[in-house]
Amino acid sequence: MFFAPALLGLRRAGAAPAVLCCSAGNYYNQGEIRKKELEQSCRVLGIPESDVTVVDHSPLCVVIRETLSGVLVQLLLLTALCTYKEPFDLELRGIMSLSRGGRVELTIEVLMLLMRSPEDNPAVEWDSHLLATIVLKHIEAKNINLVVTFDAGGVSGHANHISLYSAVSPESAEITMVALSSACGRSDAVATERYLHSEGKLPEGCRVLVLESVNLLRKYISFLDVPISCLLPRDALFILTEEETEQAKRAMRCHRSQLLWFRHLYVLFSRYMVVNSLRLL
């Protein structure tokens, strides 16, 4: 959705991009559909299915642990303060029920909630250390020397994007990235932790580029942002030709399950369908 100019620009430079996605997008139980759509989209961009990796890792979700802690606190309070004369149900966050004698029953709903992966959920905070471990393993396995990911703004402000940034930078969030391997000319989209960069955990020679988040006006003026991007400071700039822009739009339209009305507008007007400006960490 955001990195097509960088991916196509890297291919134009002779790299062979590969994508690592740290979420299956299963928040609405569409994980398999979205995985296939991602593979189709990458194919349009010239990236074969064999170079697309999707990680579906439930423990990434810190919110699950917070929910469990909150449940235990509520149980203690209810047990201490309530006396039940007749059986009745009381919903706690829509996932729990209480029965005679204050005995708590975990319903199927609570189990499903706790097992649900954090994919594509703007309210979710991922476990950045676990995320960094996954990404670092990928970087080392692929001999990657350039990582491209979101900056602190996450382009759209999405919590998962910001989490990915914190995995690779000196502050705290996360990101989805693209990495270029010098040895085999490969390029990989990966998400990782900021501290990998700030604490020197990245392999020697591995650099990190972050995609610039811009204000709302610039975000939706399409190719008119190109001269602005050229004039402003940046460390890397990828600009698509007219033919490549149409290729990027075709790739975006592969994500059919996510093409709500506002994303059609995004395809038409977003500068990220035409240009990527990036800075080095």
C-alpha positions as CSV (number, residue, x, y, z in Angstrom):
1,M,0.0,0.0,0.0
2,F,2.8,2.4,0.8
3,F,6.1,0.9,-0.4
4,A,5.4,0.3,-4.1
5,P,7.7,3.1,-5.3
6,A,10.6,1.8,-3.2
7,L,10.0,-1.8,-4.2
8,L,9.8,-0.9,-7.9
9,G,12.7,1.5,-7.6
10,L,14.9,-1.2,-6.0
11,R,13.9,-3.7,-8.8
12,R,14.8,-1.0,-11.3
13,A,18.2,-0.8,-9.6
14,G,18.8,-4.5,-10.1
15,A,17.6,-5.8,-6.7
16,A,15.2,-8.8,-6.3
17,P,12.7,-7.7,-3.6
18,A,11.2,-10.1,-1.2
19,V,8.5,-9.3,1.4
20,L,8.2,-10.2,5.0
21,C,4.8,-9.3,6.5
22,C,4.5,-9.5,10.3
23,S,0.7,-9.8,10.3
24,A,-1.7,-12.1,8.5
25,G,-4.5,-9.4,8.7
26,N,-6.8,-11.8,10.5
27,Y,-8.6,-9.3,12.8
28,Y,-11.8,-9.8,10.7
29,N,-11.1,-13.5,10.2
30,Q,-9.8,-12.8,6.6
31,G,-6.2,-13.9,7.2
32,E,-6.1,-16.5,4.4
33,I,-7.8,-14.1,1.9
34,R,-5.5,-11.3,2.7
35,K,-2.4,-13.5,2.5
36,K,-3.4,-14.5,-1.0
37,E,-4.2,-10.9,-2.0
38,L,-0.7,-9.9,-0.7
39,E,0.9,-12.6,-2.8
40,Q,-1.1,-11.5,-5.9
41,S,-0.2,-7.8,-5.3
42,C,3.5,-8.7,-5.0
43,R,3.3,-10.7,-8.2
44,V,2.1,-7.6,-10.0
45,L,5.2,-5.8,-8.6
46,G,7.4,-8.5,-9.9
47,I,7.9,-10.3,-6.6
48,P,7.3,-14.1,-6.8
49,E,5.2,-15.9,-4.2
50,S,8.3,-17.7,-3.0
51,D,9.7,-14.4,-1.8
52,V,6.7,-13.4,0.2
53,T,6.6,-14.5,3.9
54,V,3.7,-13.8,6.2
55,V,4.2,-14.2,10.0
56,D,1.1,-15.0,12.0
57,H,2.3,-14.9,15.6
58,S,-0.3,-14.5,18.3
59,P,2.1,-13.8,21.2
60,L,3.0,-10.5,19.5
61,C,-0.1,-9.0,21.1
62,V,0.6,-7.3,24.4
63,V,-3.1,-6.5,24.8
64,I,-3.9,-10.2,25.4
65,R,-1.7,-10.1,28.5
66,E,-3.3,-6.8,29.6
67,T,-6.8,-8.4,29.1
68,L,-5.9,-11.4,31.3
69,S,-4.6,-9.1,34.1
70,G,-7.8,-7.0,33.9
71,V,-9.9,-10.1,34.1
72,L,-8.2,-11.3,37.2
73,V,-8.6,-8.0,38.9
74,Q,-12.3,-7.9,38.1
75,L,-12.8,-11.5,39.3
76,L,-11.2,-10.6,42.7
77,L,-13.4,-7.5,43.1
78,L,-16.6,-9.3,42.1
79,T,-15.9,-12.3,44.4
80,A,-15.2,-9.9,47.3
81,L,-18.2,-7.5,46.8
82,C,-21.0,-9.6,45.3
83,T,-23.3,-12.2,46.8
84,Y,-25.5,-14.0,44.3
85,K,-29.0,-15.3,45.3
86,E,-30.1,-16.4,41.9
87,P,-28.2,-17.5,38.8
88,F,-27.7,-14.7,36.3
89,D,-25.3,-13.7,33.7
90,L,-23.1,-10.6,33.8
91,E,-21.0,-9.8,30.8
92,L,-17.5,-8.4,31.3
93,R,-16.2,-6.9,28.1
94,G,-18.5,-9.2,26.3
95,I,-16.3,-12.3,27.1
96,M,-17.2,-13.5,30.6
97,S,-20.2,-14.8,32.5
98,L,-20.8,-15.2,36.2
99,S,-23.1,-18.0,37.5
100,R,-24.4,-19.1,41.0
101,G,-22.1,-18.6,43.9
102,G,-19.9,-16.1,41.9
103,R,-18.2,-19.0,40.0
104,V,-16.7,-17.6,36.8
105,E,-17.0,-19.4,33.5
106,L,-14.8,-18.5,30.5
107,T,-16.9,-18.7,27.4
108,I,-15.9,-19.7,23.9
109,E,-15.9,-16.0,23.1
110,V,-13.1,-15.3,25.6
111,L,-11.0,-18.1,24.3
112,M,-11.4,-16.8,20.8
113,L,-10.5,-13.3,21.8
114,L,-7.4,-14.4,23.7
115,M,-6.3,-16.7,20.7
116,R,-6.9,-14.0,18.1
117,S,-3.8,-12.7,16.4
118,P,-3.3,-8.9,16.5
119,E,-3.4,-8.5,12.8
120,D,-4.4,-5.2,11.3
121,N,-5.8,-3.8,14.5
122,P,-5.0,-0.1,15.0
123,A,-5.6,-0.4,18.8
124,V,-3.1,-3.2,19.3
125,E,0.4,-2.8,20.8
126,W,2.7,-5.6,19.6
127,D,5.5,-7.1,21.7
128,S,8.4,-5.3,20.1
129,H,11.1,-7.5,21.5
130,L,9.5,-10.6,20.0
131,L,9.0,-8.7,16.8
132,A,12.6,-7.7,16.7
133,T,13.8,-11.2,17.2
134,I,11.7,-12.4,14.3
135,V,13.0,-9.6,12.0
136,L,16.6,-10.0,13.1
137,K,16.5,-13.7,12.3
138,H,15.1,-12.9,8.9
139,I,17.8,-10.2,8.2
140,E,20.6,-12.6,9.2
141,A,19.1,-15.5,7.2
142,K,18.8,-13.4,4.0
143,N,22.1,-11.5,4.5
144,I,20.3,-8.2,4.3
145,N,22.1,-4.9,4.3
146,L,19.3,-2.4,3.8
147,V,16.0,-2.2,5.6
148,V,13.2,0.1,4.5
149,T,10.3,0.6,6.9
150,F,7.8,3.1,8.4
151,D,9.0,6.2,10.4
152,A,7.6,7.2,13.8
153,G,4.4,8.5,12.2
154,G,3.6,5.1,10.5
155,V,2.4,7.1,7.4
156,S,-1.3,6.6,8.5
157,G,-0.8,6.6,12.3
158,H,-1.6,2.9,12.5
159,A,-0.3,1.4,15.8
160,N,1.1,-1.7,14.1
161,H,3.2,0.5,11.7
162,I,4.5,2.6,14.5
163,S,5.3,-0.6,16.5
164,L,7.4,-1.7,13.6
165,Y,9.3,1.6,13.6
166,S,10.1,1.3,17.3
167,A,11.7,-2.1,16.6
168,V,14.5,-0.5,14.5
169,S,15.0,3.0,15.8
170,P,16.3,4.6,19.0
171,E,12.8,5.4,20.5
172,S,10.0,2.9,20.7
173,A,7.5,1.4,18.0
174,E,7.3,-1.1,15.1
175,I,7.5,-1.2,11.3
176,T,7.2,-3.0,8.0
177,M,10.3,-2.7,5.9
178,V,12.2,-3.5,2.9
179,A,15.7,-4.9,3.1
180,L,18.3,-5.1,0.4
181,S,21.0,-7.8,0.5
182,S,24.2,-6.9,-1.1
183,A,25.5,-10.4,-1.4
184,C,22.7,-11.8,-3.4
185,G,21.0,-8.6,-4.6
186,R,17.8,-9.4,-2.7
187,S,15.4,-7.0,-1.1
188,D,13.1,-7.9,1.8
189,A,10.1,-6.1,3.3
190,V,10.4,-6.7,7.0
191,A,9.2,-5.3,10.3
192,T,11.7,-4.9,13.2
193,E,12.5,-3.0,16.4
194,R,14.0,0.3,16.8
195,Y,16.4,-0.9,19.4
196,L,18.0,-3.2,16.8
197,H,19.4,-0.1,15.3
198,S,20.1,2.0,18.4
199,E,21.7,-0.9,20.4
200,G,23.8,-2.0,17.4
201,K,22.0,-5.4,17.1
202,L,21.8,-5.2,13.3
203,P,24.5,-7.0,11.4
204,E,27.5,-4.9,10.4
205,G,26.8,-2.8,7.3
206,C,23.1,-3.1,7.6
207,R,21.4,0.3,7.1
208,V,17.8,1.4,7.9
209,L,15.8,3.7,5.7
210,V,12.4,4.9,7.0
211,L,9.5,6.0,4.9
212,E,8.6,9.7,5.5
213,S,5.2,10.5,6.9
214,V,3.8,13.7,5.5
215,N,0.8,16.0,6.3
216,L,-2.7,15.3,5.0
217,L,-2.4,17.8,2.2
218,R,0.8,16.4,0.8
219,K,-0.4,12.9,1.3
220,Y,-3.3,13.4,-1.2
221,I,-1.9,15.5,-4.0
222,S,-0.6,12.6,-6.0
223,F,2.2,13.5,-8.4
224,L,2.1,17.1,-7.4
225,D,4.1,16.2,-4.4
226,V,7.0,15.1,-6.5
227,P,8.6,18.6,-6.9
228,I,8.0,19.2,-3.2
229,S,9.8,15.9,-2.3
230,C,12.6,16.8,-4.6
231,L,13.2,20.1,-2.9
232,L,13.0,18.9,0.7
233,P,15.9,17.1,2.5
234,R,15.9,13.3,2.3
235,D,18.4,10.5,2.0
236,A,16.6,8.5,-0.7
237,L,13.9,9.3,-3.2
238,F,12.0,6.8,-5.5
239,I,9.7,8.3,-8.2
240,L,7.7,6.1,-10.4
241,T,7.2,6.6,-14.2
242,E,3.6,6.8,-15.5
243,E,3.8,3.1,-16.5
244,E,5.1,2.1,-13.0
245,T,2.4,4.1,-11.3
246,E,-0.3,2.1,-13.2
247,Q,1.6,-1.0,-12.1
248,A,1.5,0.1,-8.5
249,K,-2.3,0.8,-8.8
250,R,-2.9,-2.6,-10.2
251,A,-1.0,-4.1,-7.3
252,M,-3.1,-2.1,-4.8
253,R,-6.4,-3.3,-6.4
254,C,-5.4,-6.9,-5.7
255,H,-6.2,-6.2,-2.0
256,R,-10.0,-6.6,-2.8
257,S,-11.1,-7.4,0.8
258,Q,-9.7,-4.0,1.9
259,L,-10.8,-1.8,-0.9
260,L,-13.4,0.3,0.9
261,W,-14.5,3.5,-0.7
262,F,-11.8,5.6,0.9
263,R,-9.1,3.3,-0.4
264,H,-10.3,3.8,-3.9
265,L,-9.7,7.5,-3.3
266,Y,-6.2,6.6,-1.9
267,V,-5.3,4.8,-5.1
268,L,-6.3,7.8,-7.1
269,F,-4.8,10.6,-5.0
270,S,-2.1,9.3,-2.7
271,R,1.5,10.4,-3.2
272,Y,2.6,7.0,-2.0
273,M,1.4,5.5,-5.3
274,V,3.9,7.7,-7.0
275,V,6.8,8.7,-4.7
276,N,8.6,7.5,-1.6
277,S,10.9,9.8,0.2
278,L,13.1,8.2,2.9
279,R,15.7,9.1,5.5
280,L,18.5,7.0,7.1
281,L,18.4,6.2,10.8
